[in-house]
């Protein structure tokens, strides 16, 4: 029982880490949702102005960018849950070894989304 009591801090740290990943994924998905809704809003505004012909000179990738961000948030949430369960099991079995795979995967995922966003912003200048 003394051994389980000592592991309580480890279990709680694991949960805090998962919640931090959860907040990150919710932020990504929320930002993506805002971009998608803003894209829909812009399309509706141009349809309301029926007296003038509005010519769009650039492609609108806001919806696609928003969906990429939502997908990145979902992937982050799924990977963080897998990491949480793996860490929980390792703490229980007392064989914990650090997991750099999740950190590397999410870093590459977020960097890819960032490059996509930079490309989107660069083309819309």
Secondary structure by P-SEA (a helix, b strand, c coil): caaaaaaaaaaaaaaaaaaaaaaaaaaaaaaaaaaaaaaaaaaaaaaaccccccccccccaaaaaaaaaaaaaaaaaaaaaaaaaaaaaaaaacbbbbbaaaaaaaaaaaaaaaaaaaaaaaaac
